[in-house]
Amino acid sequence: MALQYNKGKCEGNEAYLGQEFQTTLSYLVDVKPKMWLPVRLVEGRLTSEIKTNLCCIREEARRVISALSSL
């Protein structure tokens, strides 16, 4: 039986609680800036935004795991 998490409810086999799982998230970014736009500026901005996005994803995953473990 699989464990499913939906909007604050945990459904499925409770034997999964306490186990560690690993997930891989991949990004593919294809950017075609205008000729007049400095590439370094775009690269720097994308790097910053992707780091922020990944940190938010990590925090949300931690919050979900914490909610599941407190059930």
ChimeraX attribute file (.defattr): number of C-alpha atoms within 10 A of each C-alpha:
attribute: neighborCount
match mode: 1-to-1
recipient: residues
	/A:1	9
	/A:2	9
	/A:3	12
	/A:4	10
	/A:5	14
	/A:6	7
	/A:7	6
	/A:8	9
	/A:9	11
	/A:10	16
	/A:11	12
	/A:12	12
	/A:13	11
	/A:14	14
	/A:15	9
	/A:16	14
	/A:17	13
	/A:18	10
	/A:19	7
	/A:20	7
	/A:21	6
	/A:22	5
	/A:23	5
	/A:24	4
	/A:25	7
	/A:26	6
	/A:27	7
	/A:28	5
	/A:29	8
	/A:30	6
	/A:31	10
	/A:32	9
	/A:33	10
	/A:34	8
	/A:35	7
	/A:36	6
	/A:37	10
	/A:38	10
	/A:39	14
	/A:40	9
	/A:41	10
	/A:42	14
	/A:43	12
	/A:44	10
	/A:45	12
	/A:46	14
	/A:47	12
	/A:48	11
	/A:49	12
	/A:50	13
	/A:51	12
	/A:52	12
	/A:53	12
	/A:54	13
	/A:55	12
	/A:56	12
	/A:57	13
	/A:58	12
	/A:59	12
	/A:60	12
	/A:61	12
	/A:62	12
	/A:63	12
	/A:64	16
	/A:65	15
	/A:66	11
	/A:67	14
	/A:68	17
	/A:69	14
	/A:70	8
	/A:71	9
